[in-house]
Amino acid sequence: MKKKTWFVTGVGRGFGRALCEELLKRGHTVVGTVRHGASDIVHPQFVELHADVSDERQTHEVVAQAVAKVSSIDVVVNNAGFGMVGAVEEVSTVEARKVFETNFFGTWNVIRAALPHLRANGSGHIVNFSSIGGITGSMGNGLYNSSKFAVEGLSEALEVEVKPLGIGVTIVEPGYFRTDFLSSSSIQQAGTVIDAYAKTAGLTRSAVATRSGTQPGSPEKAVAVIIDAVESETPPLRLPLGPDAFARIDGKIHRLEREMAQWRTVASDTQFDT
């Protein structure tokens, strides 16, 4: 397999770091971004740059820096993001905007910064990290779900727009993996707590701390699958990761099929009479 150059956001920890380490083991070159501080990755084929992807100007500058340092980028990975726990009514406008600024607008900023380079090359691949929460909503995760649903819609449209230009798109949808995503340093909680949601969103709040560090998924195994998928002859648009992700998607599909079958006839009879 030809060695490529990957541009990966959020490499300080979690999936970003694990992905970098696996790519370097396979002989690829990696340009990784961190928002604060520095990663502890040391390798001759690794370049670390600093950027807040929610800042459009910074994002365009860091992509330009990356191209200047490594000449060409083959794969762009939008990994940077964070979670928000709180009922839909509990999350404030400020909190919601912050989630979207990173999870959605950050992804969009990187895509727009990278596409002129990929288009000029006539090739490339864009990997957007979503989540199982980008396909199925769950109590206490409404605003996080919304930001990832937005990434899914953006990615679907992007795929059909850039495929004729020789560029592929893959959406990664992990279930529960043992990263620090659920730790207090990553996931955030709504500042408002409403007692009425104690048995729904409140249960999710309580579960976050106990689940952190006990998730069943191995990030190392997951990133190997991601790389294999991107390097395959027919990279998928969607790549769920983990049996829990597949189970939740199956559940949603079954509900969609059931409700469509129930309402198809009457809901289709909504055209003007001819």
QUIDANOR-V577919 format. One record per pair of residues at least 12 apart in sequence whose ideal C-beta (glycine too) atoms are under 8 Angstrom apart, sorted by the first residue. I is the first residue (numbers start at 1). J is the second residue. If there is no record, write none. Layout:
i=[I | I]
j=[J | J]
This chain:
i=[1 | 1 | 3 | 3 | 3 | 3 | 4 | 4 | 4 | 4 | 5 | 5 | 5 | 5 | 5 | 5 | 5 | 5 | 5 | 5 | 6 | 6 | 6 | 6 | 6 | 6 | 6 | 6 | 6 | 6 | 6 | 7 | 7 | 7 | 7 | 7 | 7 | 7 | 7 | 7 | 7 | 7 | 8 | 8 | 8 | 8 | 8 | 8 | 8 | 8 | 9 | 9 | 9 | 9 | 9 | 9 | 9 | 9 | 9 | 9 | 10 | 10 | 10 | 10 | 10 | 10 | 10 | 11 | 11 | 11 | 11 | 11 | 11 | 11 | 11 | 12 | 12 | 12 | 12 | 12 | 12 | 13 | 13 | 13 | 13 | 14 | 14 | 14 | 14 | 14 | 14 | 15 | 15 | 15 | 15 | 15 | 15 | 15 | 15 | 16 | 16 | 16 | 16 | 17 | 17 | 18 | 18 | 18 | 18 | 18 | 19 | 19 | 19 | 19 | 19 | 20 | 20 | 20 | 20 | 21 | 21 | 22 | 22 | 22 | 22 | 23 | 24 | 24 | 24 | 24 | 26 | 27 | 28 | 29 | 29 | 29 | 29 | 30 | 30 | 30 | 30 | 31 | 31 | 31 | 31 | 31 | 31 | 31 | 31 | 32 | 32 | 32 | 32 | 33 | 33 | 33 | 33 | 33 | 33 | 33 | 34 | 34 | 34 | 35 | 35 | 35 | 35 | 35 | 47 | 47 | 47 | 49 | 49 | 49 | 50 | 53 | 53 | 53 | 53 | 53 | 53 | 53 | 54 | 54 | 54 | 54 | 54 | 55 | 56 | 56 | 59 | 59 | 59 | 59 | 60 | 60 | 60 | 62 | 63 | 63 | 63 | 63 | 64 | 67 | 72 | 72 | 73 | 73 | 73 | 73 | 74 | 74 | 74 | 74 | 75 | 75 | 75 | 75 | 75 | 76 | 76 | 76 | 76 | 76 | 76 | 76 | 76 | 77 | 77 | 78 | 78 | 78 | 78 | 78 | 78 | 78 | 78 | 78 | 79 | 80 | 80 | 81 | 81 | 81 | 81 | 81 | 81 | 82 | 82 | 82 | 82 | 82 | 82 | 82 | 83 | 83 | 83 | 83 | 83 | 83 | 83 | 84 | 84 | 84 | 84 | 84 | 84 | 84 | 84 | 84 | 84 | 85 | 85 | 85 | 85 | 85 | 85 | 85 | 85 | 85 | 85 | 85 | 86 | 86 | 86 | 86 | 86 | 86 | 86 | 86 | 87 | 87 | 87 | 87 | 87 | 87 | 87 | 87 | 88 | 88 | 89 | 89 | 90 | 90 | 90 | 90 | 90 | 90 | 91 | 91 | 91 | 91 | 92 | 92 | 92 | 95 | 95 | 95 | 95 | 96 | 96 | 98 | 99 | 99 | 99 | 99 | 100 | 100 | 100 | 100 | 103 | 103 | 103 | 103 | 103 | 104 | 104 | 104 | 104 | 107 | 107 | 107 | 108 | 111 | 111 | 111 | 111 | 114 | 115 | 115 | 118 | 118 | 118 | 119 | 119 | 119 | 121 | 122 | 122 | 123 | 123 | 124 | 124 | 124 | 125 | 125 | 125 | 125 | 125 | 125 | 126 | 126 | 126 | 126 | 126 | 126 | 126 | 127 | 127 | 127 | 127 | 127 | 127 | 128 | 128 | 128 | 128 | 128 | 128 | 128 | 129 | 129 | 129 | 130 | 130 | 130 | 130 | 130 | 130 | 130 | 131 | 131 | 131 | 131 | 132 | 132 | 132 | 132 | 132 | 132 | 132 | 132 | 132 | 133 | 133 | 134 | 134 | 134 | 134 | 134 | 134 | 135 | 135 | 135 | 135 | 135 | 135 | 135 | 136 | 136 | 136 | 136 | 137 | 138 | 139 | 139 | 139 | 139 | 140 | 140 | 140 | 140 | 140 | 140 | 140 | 141 | 151 | 152 | 155 | 155 | 155 | 156 | 159 | 168 | 168 | 169 | 170 | 170 | 170 | 170 | 170 | 170 | 170 | 170 | 171 | 171 | 171 | 172 | 172 | 172 | 173 | 173 | 173 | 173 | 173 | 173 | 174 | 174 | 174 | 174 | 174 | 174 | 175 | 175 | 175 | 175 | 175 | 175 | 175 | 175 | 176 | 176 | 176 | 176 | 176 | 176 | 177 | 177 | 177 | 177 | 177 | 177 | 177 | 177 | 178 | 178 | 178 | 178 | 178 | 178 | 178 | 179 | 179 | 180 | 182 | 182 | 182 | 182 | 182 | 182 | 183 | 183 | 184 | 187 | 189 | 189 | 193 | 216 | 216 | 217 | 217 | 217 | 222 | 222 | 225 | 225 | 226 | 226]
j=[26 | 231 | 26 | 27 | 28 | 29 | 28 | 29 | 74 | 75 | 28 | 29 | 30 | 31 | 70 | 71 | 72 | 73 | 74 | 75 | 19 | 23 | 28 | 29 | 30 | 31 | 73 | 74 | 75 | 76 | 77 | 30 | 31 | 32 | 33 | 63 | 66 | 73 | 75 | 76 | 77 | 114 | 20 | 23 | 30 | 31 | 32 | 33 | 77 | 79 | 32 | 33 | 51 | 53 | 77 | 78 | 79 | 80 | 106 | 110 | 33 | 34 | 35 | 53 | 79 | 80 | 81 | 30 | 32 | 33 | 34 | 39 | 41 | 48 | 79 | 34 | 35 | 36 | 37 | 38 | 39 | 39 | 179 | 180 | 186 | 79 | 179 | 180 | 181 | 186 | 219 | 79 | 129 | 174 | 177 | 179 | 219 | 222 | 223 | 32 | 77 | 79 | 80 | 39 | 41 | 179 | 219 | 220 | 222 | 223 | 77 | 79 | 223 | 226 | 227 | 32 | 39 | 41 | 46 | 41 | 223 | 220 | 223 | 224 | 227 | 227 | 41 | 43 | 45 | 46 | 227 | 45 | 45 | 45 | 46 | 47 | 70 | 43 | 45 | 46 | 47 | 46 | 47 | 48 | 49 | 66 | 69 | 70 | 73 | 46 | 47 | 48 | 49 | 48 | 49 | 50 | 51 | 53 | 62 | 80 | 48 | 49 | 50 | 50 | 51 | 52 | 53 | 80 | 66 | 69 | 70 | 62 | 65 | 66 | 62 | 78 | 80 | 102 | 106 | 107 | 109 | 110 | 101 | 102 | 105 | 106 | 109 | 109 | 105 | 109 | 106 | 109 | 110 | 113 | 109 | 112 | 113 | 113 | 110 | 113 | 114 | 117 | 113 | 117 | 117 | 121 | 114 | 117 | 118 | 124 | 121 | 123 | 124 | 125 | 124 | 125 | 126 | 127 | 230 | 110 | 111 | 114 | 118 | 124 | 125 | 126 | 127 | 127 | 129 | 106 | 107 | 110 | 111 | 126 | 127 | 128 | 129 | 151 | 129 | 102 | 106 | 102 | 103 | 106 | 107 | 129 | 147 | 99 | 102 | 103 | 181 | 186 | 187 | 188 | 141 | 144 | 181 | 182 | 186 | 187 | 188 | 96 | 98 | 99 | 141 | 143 | 144 | 187 | 188 | 189 | 190 | 140 | 141 | 144 | 187 | 188 | 189 | 190 | 201 | 204 | 205 | 208 | 140 | 142 | 143 | 189 | 190 | 192 | 201 | 205 | 139 | 140 | 142 | 190 | 194 | 197 | 200 | 201 | 142 | 143 | 194 | 197 | 190 | 192 | 193 | 194 | 197 | 201 | 142 | 143 | 190 | 192 | 190 | 191 | 192 | 143 | 188 | 190 | 191 | 143 | 146 | 188 | 143 | 144 | 147 | 188 | 143 | 146 | 147 | 150 | 144 | 147 | 148 | 150 | 151 | 147 | 150 | 151 | 154 | 128 | 151 | 154 | 154 | 126 | 128 | 154 | 158 | 126 | 162 | 167 | 162 | 165 | 167 | 162 | 165 | 167 | 166 | 165 | 166 | 166 | 167 | 166 | 167 | 168 | 167 | 168 | 169 | 170 | 230 | 235 | 155 | 158 | 162 | 167 | 168 | 169 | 170 | 169 | 170 | 171 | 172 | 226 | 230 | 151 | 154 | 155 | 169 | 170 | 171 | 172 | 151 | 172 | 174 | 148 | 151 | 152 | 155 | 171 | 172 | 173 | 144 | 148 | 173 | 174 | 173 | 174 | 175 | 240 | 242 | 244 | 245 | 248 | 249 | 145 | 148 | 148 | 149 | 151 | 152 | 171 | 173 | 149 | 152 | 173 | 240 | 248 | 249 | 252 | 248 | 249 | 251 | 252 | 149 | 204 | 200 | 201 | 203 | 204 | 197 | 200 | 201 | 202 | 203 | 204 | 205 | 204 | 171 | 171 | 169 | 171 | 237 | 237 | 237 | 230 | 235 | 237 | 226 | 229 | 230 | 235 | 236 | 237 | 238 | 239 | 237 | 238 | 239 | 226 | 239 | 241 | 238 | 239 | 240 | 241 | 245 | 249 | 217 | 222 | 240 | 241 | 242 | 245 | 217 | 240 | 241 | 242 | 243 | 244 | 245 | 248 | 211 | 215 | 216 | 217 | 242 | 244 | 215 | 216 | 217 | 218 | 219 | 222 | 241 | 242 | 213 | 214 | 215 | 216 | 217 | 218 | 219 | 215 | 219 | 212 | 208 | 209 | 211 | 212 | 213 | 215 | 212 | 213 | 209 | 208 | 205 | 208 | 205 | 242 | 244 | 241 | 242 | 244 | 241 | 242 | 239 | 241 | 239 | 241]
